[in-house]
Amino acid sequence: MADDATHSAADAAHASGPGMPQLDVATFPHQMFWLVVTLVVIFLILSRIALPRIAAVLAERAGTITNDIAAAEDLKRQAAEAEEAYNKALADARAEAQAIIAETRAEIQAELDEATTHADAEISAKAAESEARIREIRAGALESVEQVAKDTAAEIVAAIGPASADASAVAAAVSDRMKG
């Protein structure tokens, strides 16, 4: 029972106590003082140490971003110039290729014309030579035919008739008949 009495006295002391110290009105001036001191110290630390570092980092980042943007614009300009130079070089190469093609075509056409002229000349020469030989062969053939006709006519006349035929009469008759 004595223990029960001590416990009840302790519970009564706790119940009659001020409660939470932050809510005790008697300690408000001390709490306000230390709150102001703490806020001033935090403000000084932030304004003297942390904020200048943050500002420096932000300024450095802004400078880096500005430099990067300037470098990107410069690279973009260089890329545009390179593309323009590439397009110009490509156009020049195409024009040069077209000129080479035209020149090569002209050379090939000239060679072809020369070869055609040479071939035509050779063909004409061979044709003239062939025509001359054909005329010679035809003339020789006509002479041979005329001679064969004369011989054949003389033989036929000799075979048909009892007397031999006059060679000059047979030749004249064959020549007349050959002329038309």
PEDAGI-V345540 format. One record per backbone hydrogen bond with DSSP energy under -0.5 kcal/mol. NH is the residue of the N-H (numbers start at 1). CO is the residue of the C=O. If there is no record, write none. Layout:
NH|CO ; NH|CO
This chain:
5|1 ; 6|2 ; 7|3 ; 8|4 ; 9|5 ; 10|6 ; 11|7 ; 12|8 ; 13|9 ; 14|10 ; 15|11 ; 16|12 ; 17|13 ; 17|14 ; 23|20 ; 24|21 ; 25|23 ; 27|24 ; 28|25 ; 31|27 ; 32|28 ; 33|29 ; 34|30 ; 35|31 ; 36|32 ; 37|33 ; 38|34 ; 39|35 ; 40|36 ; 41|37 ; 42|38 ; 43|39 ; 44|40 ; 45|41 ; 46|42 ; 47|43 ; 48|44 ; 49|45 ; 50|45 ; 51|46 ; 53|49 ; 54|50 ; 55|51 ; 56|52 ; 57|53 ; 58|54 ; 59|55 ; 60|56 ; 61|57 ; 62|58 ; 63|59 ; 64|60 ; 65|61 ; 66|62 ; 67|63 ; 68|64 ; 69|65 ; 70|66 ; 71|67 ; 72|68 ; 73|69 ; 74|70 ; 75|71 ; 76|72 ; 77|73 ; 78|74 ; 79|75 ; 80|76 ; 81|77 ; 82|78 ; 83|79 ; 84|80 ; 85|81 ; 86|82 ; 87|83 ; 88|84 ; 89|85 ; 90|86 ; 91|87 ; 92|88 ; 93|89 ; 94|90 ; 95|91 ; 96|92 ; 97|93 ; 98|94 ; 99|95 ; 100|96 ; 101|97 ; 102|98 ; 103|99 ; 104|100 ; 105|101 ; 106|102 ; 107|103 ; 108|104 ; 109|105 ; 110|106 ; 111|107 ; 112|108 ; 113|109 ; 114|110 ; 115|111 ; 116|112 ; 117|113 ; 118|114 ; 119|115 ; 120|116 ; 121|117 ; 122|118 ; 123|119 ; 124|120 ; 125|121 ; 126|122 ; 127|123 ; 128|124 ; 129|125 ; 130|126 ; 131|127 ; 132|128 ; 133|129 ; 134|130 ; 135|131 ; 136|132 ; 137|133 ; 138|134 ; 139|135 ; 140|136 ; 141|137 ; 142|138 ; 143|139 ; 144|140 ; 145|141 ; 146|142 ; 147|143 ; 148|144 ; 149|145 ; 150|146 ; 151|147 ; 152|148 ; 153|149 ; 154|150 ; 155|151 ; 156|152 ; 157|153 ; 158|154 ; 159|155 ; 160|156 ; 161|157 ; 170|166 ; 171|167 ; 172|168 ; 173|169 ; 174|170 ; 175|171 ; 176|172 ; 177|173 ; 178|174 ; 179|175 ; 180|176
